[in-house]
Structure formats: C-alpha cells, structure tokens
Amino acid sequence: MQELDLLISALMENLASRLGSLFPRSETRDRAIRYIKGLFSQCERKNGWHLAE
C-alpha cells in the first residue's frame, strides 16, 4: 500500500508541474491541485460544495 501511495504522490506532483504554467497565480494553482486531489479522494459525494469543505 505504501508503494501505491508513493506512486500516486509522484503522479500528482507530475500533474501539478504540468498544470503549473496554466495558472500564473500560486493561489489558483494550489486550489486547482487540491480540487483534483479531492476528485480522486475516497469522499462519498464529490461536488464542488463538499470538496470545498
């Protein structure tokens, strides 16, 4: 399981670096990455309101 976590972490870092140029402001870039992580999470209901909490 730890290997899977490391793989997912590496993939998210890769995605963040690829998306970085699309978001010039660091706050917007961080928010977009957190939103994507929320979409991949184990959260039961995945909409913008629940991910924001």
Backbone hydrogen bonds in HBPLUS format (Angstrom, degrees):
<---DONOR---> <-ACCEPTOR-->    atom                        ^
c    i                          cat <-CA-CA->   ^        H-A-AA   ^      H-
h    n   atom  resd res      DA  || num        DHA   H-A  angle D-A-AA Bond
n    s   type  num  typ     dist DA aas  dist angle  dist       angle   num
A0005-ASP N   A0001-MET O   3.02 MM   4  6.37 155.8  2.08 148.4 154.8     1
A0006-LEU N   A0002-GLN O   2.98 MM   4  6.24 154.4  2.05 146.4 153.1     2
A0007-LEU N   A0003-GLU O   2.92 MM   4  6.16 153.3  2.00 145.8 153.3     3
A0008-ILE N   A0004-LEU O   2.90 MM   4  6.14 164.1  1.93 153.9 157.7     4
A0009-SER N   A0005-ASP O   2.92 MM   4  6.04 156.5  1.97 144.0 151.1     5
A0010-ALA N   A0006-LEU O   2.95 MM   4  6.13 155.4  2.01 144.0 150.4     6
A0011-LEU N   A0007-LEU O   2.93 MM   4  6.18 155.9  1.99 148.9 155.7     7
A0012-MET N   A0008-ILE O   2.90 MM   4  6.12 155.1  1.96 149.5 156.0     8
A0013-GLU N   A0009-SER O   2.98 MM   4  6.22 153.4  2.05 145.6 152.9     9
A0014-ASN N   A0010-ALA O   2.97 MM   4  6.19 154.5  2.04 145.3 152.3    10
A0015-LEU N   A0011-LEU O   2.90 MM   4  6.14 159.2  1.94 147.0 152.7    11
A0016-ALA N   A0012-MET O   2.83 MM   4  6.01 158.0  1.88 146.6 152.9    12
A0017-SER N   A0013-GLU O   2.97 MM   4  6.20 154.8  2.03 145.4 151.6    13
A0018-ARG N   A0014-ASN O   3.02 MM   4  6.26 148.7  2.12 145.3 154.1    14
A0019-LEU N   A0015-LEU O   2.88 MM   4  6.10 151.3  1.96 151.8 159.6    15
A0020-GLY N   A0016-ALA O   2.96 MM   4  5.85 125.3  2.27 137.8 150.7    16
A0022-LEU N   A0019-LEU O   2.92 MM   3  5.45 148.3  2.02 116.5 126.4    17
A0023-PHE N   A0020-GLY O   3.26 MM   3  5.58 150.8  2.35 107.3 114.9    18
A0029-ARG N   A0025-ARG O   3.07 MM   4  6.29 160.8  2.11 151.5 157.4    19
A0030-ASP N   A0026-SER O   2.87 MM   4  6.03 160.9  1.91 149.9 154.4    20
A0031-ARG N   A0027-GLU O   2.99 MM   4  6.16 156.0  2.05 144.8 151.6    21
A0032-ALA N   A0028-THR O   2.96 MM   4  6.17 156.4  2.02 148.3 154.3    22
A0033-ILE N   A0029-ARG O   3.07 MM   4  6.33 158.3  2.12 148.4 153.9    23
A0034-ARG N   A0030-ASP O   2.97 MM   4  6.19 159.4  2.01 148.5 154.3    24
A0035-TYR N   A0031-ARG O   2.94 MM   4  6.13 151.2  2.03 144.8 152.8    25
A0036-ILE N   A0032-ALA O   3.02 MM   4  6.29 158.3  2.06 148.0 153.2    26
A0037-LYS N   A0033-ILE O   2.95 MM   4  6.19 160.2  1.99 150.0 155.7    27
A0038-GLY N   A0034-ARG O   2.91 MM   4  6.11 147.6  2.02 141.2 150.4    28
A0039-LEU N   A0035-TYR O   2.98 MM   4  6.35 144.8  2.11 144.7 154.1    29
A0040-PHE N   A0036-ILE O   3.22 MM   4  6.56 142.2  2.37 144.0 153.3    30
A0040-PHE N   A0037-LYS O   3.20 MM   3  5.21 127.5  2.49  94.6 107.7    31
A0041-SER N   A0038-GLY O   3.16 MM   3  4.95 155.3  2.22  97.8 105.3    32
A0051-LEU N   A0047-ASN O   3.00 MM   4  6.16 162.9  2.03 162.5 168.1    33
A0052-ALA N   A0048-GLY O   3.05 MM   4  6.04 140.4  2.21 137.4 146.6    34
